[in-house]
């Protein structure tokens, strides 16, 4: 048996993940997690495991046998045919599942790549989410090493690609006020080297480290430097009145990047993101790569012939729904209490339209009058805990239920952020109504119900 540690990388299909897997060759048994269906072992000795991190069961299977784990996941892009909720809450569910699964697997350490925190304490939604992910990853007992970085400059990276497309496509560039904000990017190879160092160095467990390039630049200076590297001449025109929302639309139109991706990034650039110290880079003996050198290497790598990779199998075109809402958790209460409160509150809130019947672990919602069977939820007693109540969708006129499908629709309530909040999440739900009717009625009704339930929870006394 090999003495090499097993390192599981979540977010392995991203540009940082791919570079990290390549760098770990020979030093670890490498496991990459991907939502796409892949064979067990292939692709340069990397074992790929199909894993939807929105499923705790999938996360446990993905992390089985892991000694160390790396978390590189962001959830700013849609993960279902219809997604309802804020990306911060999606991120929270993913990180909580990963932390629970890591504890279940006996993982020794998690290394997490997060974002720099502004010195003035002002946090965009994106940066606030990065901090919440830090806390969520460490909430179940596994030590977490956090690397906080700004823009990572590397081939096919979303942020650096947006930068090069802006410079490449616009001879005259509008520069809103946020382009004068100081930031400290970092080269992809430096990030990968530091993650590898943390995996090899147990003393970094529990540490939080800022990492960055040797120079501090504004976004406008990065664009000017990128233009020099690309060998093009660009003119910059200050536009102080261009708001982040308009900037998002402008950047999205020019680069073709999704507004769901661009928006949080632009919002983050309003705040200075500079390293407080770079002691980890000193400790690791790393000489940080200058920005121009990192950008030149990224552009050269993007122009080189791509290494052939196995084609991913597409997900089913099934019209599924994911809806995640963060609700207040009354002090002293847990997720199982919230699940029971939901089934009691719902018929009271919608009397006389709705009736609820409890039959052991089954909860049946019926329409009054007539008693039409609308929805049936069944508590998974073996997969539920006080801090996570899991109910599967097992029937009813509103849901399409296929007992042979491994991805079953489910509703869960889970306590997060040291029991300061509870997340109500619907996953893999397939409506039976025709899609246009569902989108215009049931989908909106669910959001209204969860909003009202959140108000109800906020009025409840402590236990």
Secondary structure, 3 states (H helix, E strand, C coil): CCCCEEEEEECCCCHHHHHHHHHCCCCEEEEEEECCECCCEECCCEEEEECCCCCHHHHHHHCCCCCEEEECCCCCCCCCCEEECCHHHHHHHHHHHHHHHHHHHCCCEEEEEEECCCCCCCCCHHHHHHHHHHHHHCCCCCEEEEEEECCEECCCCHHHHHHHHHHHHCCEEEECHHHHCEECCEEHHHHHHHHHHHHHCHHHCCCEEECCCCCCEEHHHHHHHHHHHHCCCCEEEECCCCCHHHHHHHHHHHHCCCHHHHHHHHHHCCCCECCCCCHHHHHCCCCCCCHHHHHHHHHHHHHCCCCCCCCCECCCCCCCEEEEEEEECCCCCCHHHHHHHHHHHHHHHCCCCEEEEEECCEEEEEECCCCEEEEEEEECCCCCECCEEEEEEEECCCECCCCCCCCCCEEEEEEECCCCEEEEEEEEECECCCHHHHHHCHHHHHHHHHHHHHHHHHCCCCC
